[in-house]
Amino acid sequence: MNGRSSLTRFAWLSIATAIVTIGLKAGAYLVTGSVGLLSDALESLVNLVAAVIALIALTVAAQPPDEDHMYGHEKAEYFSSGVEGALILIAALSIAFAAVQRILHPQPIEQPGLGLTIAVIASLVNLGVAQILVRAGRRYESITLEADAHHLMTDVYTSAGVIVGVALVDLTGWYVLDPLIALAVAGHIVWSGVQLLRRSVAGLMDTALPAAEREVLHATLAPFRDEGIVFHALRTRQSGARRFVSFHVLVPGSWSVSRGHMLLERVERDVRNALPNTTVFTHLEPIEDAASFQDTTLDRAEEVKEPS
């Protein structure tokens, strides 16, 4: 988790980028009157709102665990990416509405050369910042930064489509191409927003770690199984960059508490080394006791009576 407290600097970078591109794209729309460029400007406005939400989420997620949130605050990042996904869908609907109106009432594009130049500059700014956010999101395992980067890259694709559309309108005189390109861009944005919403819901629903990471976990426990140690009730989940792993460890009942404790220390250490940013919960049980096998599910199979 080192360095995550400073991730807000990337959110500030995203905010500054959104403000710059809003100004550029709004200017391009005013110069040309292109509904495609208007759709581009609207998405940048959404980027600004999303960047502010990302800043809030990263600030909350960086807070250490407290009495009311003993598992930390990292899950705040899922709310951020979920809101971003919803905003992307709203932007797509706005673009589609404007495009349909322009199809019904086509208009020529003014000064396309100047408008396209401004749009290209705005796209290059977004592309550069998106690459920075992608690398930071992967390095720090931040879904908020990854969502923000994805959002900016969607904006780049939007701009590319709009630029091609405006250029074709200028070359062919087919005014209907401008709103049709805007509709195509809206469809692409919808797909992007749905993907972000799905990932956010998965995180909020305590989805298990990815299959590749679960394989790493099983491979880490394999050497202990070779020693005759049994594991069950293995559960995993992810909260932002923090992973949670829990399982029961079954050993001979004749073992001393000290020996069992030393085993758990080794197991937990190896899991943390194999999967960084992981909190491990273990429970020691005697392998000979039938009651040890009654708690492999979330709800215990039956109550265990104390010996008389």
N, C-alpha and C positions, 0 to 999 in steps of 0.2 A: 504494500500500500504506500510505499515511499513516494513522495512527490504528488500524491493525489490532492492534497490540500491546496496546491497551487494551480489546479486545473482551471480555475476561474479565469486565468489569463487568456485561455483559448476562447472562452465565451465572450470576453471583451473584444477579442480580435474578430469574432464572428459578428458582434454587434456593429463594430466600426465598418466592417465589410458591407453589411446590409445597408447601412446609412449611405455609404458611397454609391453602391449599385442602384439604390432607389433613386438617388439624384440623377445618375447617368441614364437609367432606363426611362424615367419619367420625362427627361429631356428628349430622348429619342422618340417617345410617343408624341410629345407635343410638336416636334418638328415634322413627323411623318403622318400622324393620324392613323397609324396602323394598329388594328385591333390585336394583331399578333404581338407587337411591341408593348401594347397595353397589358396583355396577359403576362408578359415577361416582368413588367413593373409590379403587377399585383403579386406575383410570386415572391419578389424581393421584399415586398412589404410583409408578407407572411414570414419570410426569413428573419426579419427584424424582431417580430413578436416571438418567434421560436427561439431566437438567440437569447432574448431576455429571460424566457422561461428556463432555458438551459443554464443560464447564470444562476438563477435561483435554485435549481435542482442540484447543481454542482456544489453550491455553497452549503446546502442542507446535507448532502451526502458526505461531505468532508468532515462533518461534526463527529466527534468520538461518541461511542456508546454512552448512554446516561441511564438514569433510573427508570425512565419511561420507555426507553428504546435500547434494551440491553443487547440486542443483536445488531446494533448500529443503524445508520440512516441511509445506507447505500440504495435501498429500494426506491428512494425518491427519484432516482434516475429513470425508472420505468414510467413514472408519471410524466416526466418531461418528454420522453420519446413518444408516449401515447398522445400527448397534446399536439406534438409536432405532426404526427400522422393525421390527426383530426384536422389540423389547420391546412395541411396539404390537400385534403379532400375538399375543404371549403374553397380553397383557391381554385381547384379544378372546376368546381361548379360555377364559380364566378367567371372563369375564363370561357367555359362552355356557353353560358348565358350571353356574354358579350359577342362571342363568335356567331351565335345563331342570329342575333340582331343584325350583325354586319352582313350575313348571308342574305337576309331579307332586304337590307338596304345597303348595297355595295357602294363603296366610295373609293376614289383613287388615292394613291399614296403620294405624299408630297416629300420632296428632297430625300429620296431613299438612300443616296450615297452617304450623306451626313448621318442619317439615322442609323444605318448599318455600322458605320465606323464607331459611333458611340456604343452600340450594342456589343460589338466585338471587344472593346476595351473593358466593359462591365463583365463580360464572360471570362476574360483572362484573369481579372481580379478574383472572381469567384472560384475559378479553377485552381489558382495558386493557393488560396486559403483552404479550399476543400482538401487538397493534398496534405496540408499541414495537419488538419483536423483528423484525417484518416490515420495518419501515422501516430498521432497522439492517442486517439481512441484505442488503437490496437495495443500500443505500448502500455497504457494504463488500464486497459480493459474497461473502458467507460462507454456504456451504451448511449449516453447522452451525447458525447463527442462524435461517436459513430453516426448517430441519427442526424446530428447537425451537419456532418460532412456529407452524408447521403442526401440531405436536403439541398445543400449547395450544389452537389453534382447533378441533381435533378434540375436545378436552375440552369446549370451549364447546358444540359441536353435541351432544355426548353429554349434557351437562347439560340442554340445551334439550329434547331428546327425553325424558329422564327426568322432567323437571318436568311436561311435558305428560302423560306416562303416569301419574304419581302423581296429578295433578289429575283425570284421567279416572276413575281407579280410585275416588277419593273421591266423585266425582259419580255414578258408575253402579253402584258396588259390584261391578264385574267384576274380581275379583282377578287373573284370568289376564292382563289387560292389562299389569300391571306387568312380569312376565317377558318378555312378547312385545315390549314396548318395549325391554327390555334386549337381546334377541336382535337386533332391528333395529339398535340402536346398535353391537353387536358386528360386524355385517356392514359397517357404514360404516367402522369402525375398521380392519377387515381391508383394505379398499380403500386407505385412507390409508397403512397400513404397507407394502403392496406397492409403492405409488408411490415411497416413500422408498427402499426396497431397490433398485428399478430404477435410480433416479438415482445411488445410491451405487456400484452395480456398473458403470454407465456411466463414472463418473469413474475408478474403479480400472482399467478396461480401456482408458484413454487414448483415449476417444472424441474425435472431431474437434470443433472449435468449432461452435456452432450455425450453421445455414445463413445466418442474417442477418449474423452476424459474418464468415463466409467471404465473403459478398458485399461487405462493407465492405473486406475485404482485397484482393479482386480489383479493386475500384474504385480503391483506393489505388495499385495497381501499374499500372493502365491508362495513366496519362500516360507512364510509362517505356516501356511497350510501344510507344506512339506514337513514341518516339524511336528505335525499332529494337532495344530491349533485349528479350531473351527470358528467360522464367522457366520452370523446370520443377522436378519433384520437390518440389512444395509440400506440406508436411505441417503439421498443426495438432493441438494437444491442450490440455487444460485441467487444471490441478492446483489445486483450490480456487479462489482468486481470481486465481492466476497463469496466464497464457496462454503457450504456447510455439508459435512459428512458425518453420519452417525452409524454405528453398528455395535453388535454384541460380540464379545470374545469369550468363547467357551474353552475352559482349561480343566485339567483334573482337579477334583475337589480337595485333594490332599495338598495342593500347593499352598504355601504361606501367602499371606496378604502382600508381603514385601515382594515375593517372586512374581506374583500376578501384576503388581504395580509396575515393576521394572519391565515386564513384557509390554504392557500398555504404553509405557513411555517410548519404547522402541517402535511400536506399531504407529503411534501417532506422529512421531518424528519422521518416519519414512513417508507417511502419507503427505505431510506438510511439505517435505522436500520434493515429492513427485508432483504435487499440485499446489503451487504457490497461492498465497492469500486464501488458505483453507482453514476453517475452524473445525476441529475433529472432536466428536463426542463418542466415548466408548463406555461399554458396560460389561463388567466381568461377571461370568456365570460358571457354576460347576457343570461340567459336561454330563455327569452321571444323573443329575436331577432332572426328572421329567418336566418340572415346572419351567426349566430353562428354555423349553421349546414351545411354551404356550404364549410367548409374547413376541412372535415374529411379525405380527401385523400391528396396525395402529391401535386396534382394540384388543385387549388380552382375551385369549380364548375362554378362560374361566378364572375365577378367583382361586388363589392358592391358599389353603388353610395352613395356619401355623401348626407345627407338630406339638402334640400335647405332652 
